[in-house]
Amino acid sequence: MASTTSAPPPGMERDLGPTGEGGGGFQHGRPAPVSTFPAAVRPSQTGIWVALAAISMMFAALTSAMVIRQGAARDWGHFELPGILYFNTLILLLSSFSLEMARLPFAQDPDLGREESRGNGRRPAQVLYWLYATMGLGLIFVFGQLAAWRELAAQGLFLATTPSSSFFYVLTAVHGVHLLGGITGLAYVLHRMSRSTGSRPRTALGVASVYWHFMDGLWVYLILLMMTRMNVA
């Protein structure tokens, strides 16, 4: 007796690949489309760019408000920027250098930090050292900003003294808070480096580096803005 098989209803054919598990083959007599999306998208890598875009818009709004306020008021008031701000700028630039030194061993040895490397006793001690240095420099910068506020207060300039002093405190405070967030991120990277293996610590370090360098560049922009808009001629 001849065996018969019933065909599935139209539109219900399975899309089978070469191994019969889907993801290729034919569908309705035509080659099935193959997805070109990556197998896995890291949410952290997407989230960091969304966060940086939001921070950029925030500081763009503050800059616009400052320019408009300066042009619309005669009581703007110029003052001498605290000299420690220039020292703080140097400290922050050095912190970006130390962070790149922390990433250098991964660029030189792609296997660094993997489980097989840990089994051979190759712990990323140099990475941890430079990460601690970066965090230390970041904390020095934050304390330097507090010293700048004290120096400005010694001149009799407080948050509500003049429009220019108000924007000085707001800009430096908002940047300082975001930098503290970067220090927290580096602390998380240190935790992952000391407890985890594989690609996750490297991914965390890459995300933290993007954020930290952005904060560095943002501060350079802010110091130049304050020099041109607030500092005495």
Secondary structure, 3 states (H helix, E strand, C coil): CCCCCCCCCCCCCCCCCCCCCCCCCEECCEECCCCCCCCCCCHHHHHHHHHHHHHHHHHHHHHHHHHHHHHHCCCCCCECCCCHHHHHHHHHHHHHHHHHHHHHHHHHCCCCCCHHHHHCCCCCHHHHHHHHHHHHHHHHHHHHHHHHHHHHHHCCCCCCCCHHHHHHHHHHHHHHHHHHHHHHHHHHHHHHHHHCCCCHHHHHHHHHHHHHHHHHHHHHHHHHHHHHHCECC
